[in-house]
Structures are given as structure tokens and as C-alpha cells.
Amino acid sequence: MTPQNPERRAPELTRMYQEIRESAPAIARQLEANRTCIGELAAALRRDPPRLVATGARGSSDNAATFAKYLFETRLGVTTTSAAPSVQSIYAAAQDLRGALFLAISQSGKSPDLVGQAEAAKRAGARVVAMVNVEDSPLAHAAEFVVPLRAGPELSVAATKSFLCSLSAILQLAAEWKGDAALRNALDGVPAALEASWPLDWSPLVDGLVDAQNLFVVGRGLGLAAAQEVALKLKETCGLHAEAFSAAEVQHGPMALVGAGFPVLFFAQADDTLESTLGVAAKFRAHGARVWVAGDDAGDHALPLAPDLDPACAPLVAVHRSYGAINALAVRRDRDPDQPPHLNKVTETI
């Protein structure tokens, strides 16, 4: 194991840590402040249902878009697909989006390709909705309807609370669009679930990854977005080559890389994917891999979360607790999670 550096700062002193801990109150404020605007948007979508949803996003926001895909398709029955920004920004190709909802997700709302994509979607006949943390941003101005993320200022390069606020905004929209009282009530309980899960012991994961070089992060359905986001943050802040897979796809080519001690982190929410996901985790253990499961798993290396979570809310809670472990791991690996090498807070792509 990597020796402790006596000059290393405590994990609690990073800006990333502080922003993670601001997530629960930020979500609580967001849910209350957005009830009216989300309600108005949901009513419009019920009056004039879109034939499909297309999402535009990059980085962590694109992981949130993956969550929107599974949530909208499973809870609303509306086909949801990821639209590539380069189709407009590079290829300048026109598309027919009449009758579609275009959902743009961004923390800064400044990247030229996303702004151009939203403008092109409007010209192509889509209703454009921006979920954005900076309300006075070019992306917000390009949209017909803005859902503020209300995460507050985020200074650490690693986006944490803004990602979690993206998920809560998506959940609130789905609950109001469908008129799903159970999901609405479950979402109202998320801030408390974040606080209840925070002190639970995830140190086995941190200890197990101190000297790791490679890692698979696996989820399925609603949990795939959690796997994608956690893999991204492990790369970004810990310098760890982490790759995200669905529990279905990881059994194909990636399985050939697995040997004794190979680390694999699973996200398993209590829905129709649970049995198959835990079955894949068992296969990895049988191949000698070192496996941790965040969620419903009675086996060894379980990473606990608050009990009785709605499966749609569980990934949000799991990512929040993962962020705490990732911040601690970055410090243990003598890296600054607030200033990863070669990265800026706002990436403006074309």
C-alpha cells in the first residue's frame, strides 16, 4: 500500500469534499424552488407529448443524460436518445426534430457546440429545454424553457453537486410529467438519504484501490449512469484507469482482462436488473476478481447505502457516497482532486 505522506492534507479540506457535502441542501432547495417551473413544463409535455426525447450534453452532464434515457424510457415510455453535438458543430447536418423534446444538460452553459446544437434543434422543430447551473448563460438563452440546477457555485474542477442536481432535476421532471406521487415522495426523501449514507463505511473500497492501476465500474439500467460517472471521476481525480460498462456488455470482450485481484465496482439498485447484475458480480468473483457492490448485496465487500431507496433514486445516493470515497482515494494517492492535471473547470468544445 502507498505509504502515508505526512504533508498530505486531510480529505475534509479539499474543495471537492466541501461541494459534495453541499449537495443535500442544494437538492432540497432545488426541489422546492423548481416546483412551479417543473410543473409548468410537465403540464406542457402532457398537453403536447413529444414523439421522442433527444439529449445534448458532454462529460458528467452526458452521464446524467444516460440516467434520463433509462428513467424516461422505463417510467414514461418515451424513447430517449443521445444526440451527438458534432453532427451540427462539425458536419453541419440538418435533422428533422419536429415533435421532439431536446433536453440540453450543462453546468456552465457555455460550450459553443452545445449552444449551437440547441439552436439547431430549435430550428429543426424541437422544443428545447436547458437544465443548466448558470441561468444567465448562452445555452439558457438558446432554450425555450430553462430548468435551473441551483447547485450554487462549484469551484473544484470535478463536477459533483452539479451532477447530482442534474439527476434530481431529471427525477423531478419525470415525476411531475407522469404525475407519479410515489416517485415525487421518494425524491423528497433524497436529501435525508444522502446524509444517512454519508457516514457509512466505504473504507474497504478506498483501501483496495490505493495501488490499483485499472478498474471496471459496472451498472445496468438506471445504474449505468452511476457507473459512467464514477469511472469518469476516478480517472479525473485519482489518475486511475477506470472503465464503465453495462453488466451485459462487460461479459463480452472485457471479461478477458479479468484475473486474480482485478478490481471491479458494481452498482446494483433494487429493480428488475438486480438479479442479473449480482449474477455478473458472482461470475467476476469466480474468476478471482476483487469485487465491491454498492447497493443490495449480501456478499463480501458490500458497500452500504441508506435502506429502502426507490430504485430510481438509488443511483443518485450511490454516486454521492462514491464521491466521498473518490475524494479520499485521490488524497491517499497524493493527488489534488480540485486541480486535476490538464483539465479546466469549463471545457468549451466546438
Phi, psi and omega in degrees: 000145180300128181294150177293137175267116184296341180267359182291135179284157180292146179303329183290350182264357179282154175293325178303314179301313182299320181288325174301316183289345176276355189293314184299309177295328178296317179294318178300316178295318182299313183300319180289313184292332185263003184302319182290310184292321177294320178298319179293318178295316180298320179297319178296322180289329176288322179293322184227077187297134177288150178284337175197166174245129173247135181251146175232123184188164173221160175061223180302324180296327177290329173294321175297324177295325174300318178298316179300320179303307183291324180292312182293323182285324182274326183264334184244342182072025182252121179302131183228129185225153178272124178264130183281121179302328183292343177301323176267313190288332181252310185273342182053040183267130179281148178227158177261106180244026178299131179080008181258156168259124175257118182252109178262132182236128182199146172283307187273329184069024187248343187295125185302324182292323179289321177297313178298323179295318178296318179296319178294322179297321178296316178296330182277002174102007181274153166277122187256123177240130178249125167260109191215145182278331179260104187292327178264068184232161179303323180293319178298320180291334180280345185269155173278332183219132182244130171251104181293135177285329175058034177285341186083178181302140178227110188259330176297140179301322179287117179284120180238290184294330177292325175294314181297322177291332173296315180296318181293325177294319177297316179297317180296320178297315180297317181297317182284322179300315181277342188070041185266097183295325181295317179292321178300315180293321179297319180294321177300334179272358184296314179306319178293323178294324176298315181292324180290328182277336187303314183280358181292150192279109173247017181298330177301326177292314179300311180299322184285343184251003183303318183253010183288152175247329183225153183201140167261140173238124194234135173210174177214146181063231180300336181278351180294322179298322177297316179298316180297316183292317181293321176299318179298315182292326177294321174298309190295314189257336186248355183063030183254128180284090181252131180240135181264139178219155166284155180295342175278311185290329184294343181280354181268239184303317183301332182300335181294341181275350190274130175218194183300126176082358180296127185277135179221126179250125180250146169245124187226100176272156188276068174229201185294347179272351191299309185299316182290323180294316178293331176295320177293320177302320178295323177297318179297318177299321180296334177272005177092003181291155173266115192242135169238146178233122174268113180127217188277094179206126182268000184277187178293157177064026176289139177252112191284151172225168176305140183284164170060040177279140169299134183304331179286335180266340184302318180300324179298314180294320181295319179294319179303313180291326177297321179303319179298317179293322180294317177300314179296321180294318179301316179295318178299329180269015177059042177239153178264107183292342181280336184225071178297149181296143172071009184240150173241160180298316180248122177253118182254105182257161180237000000 
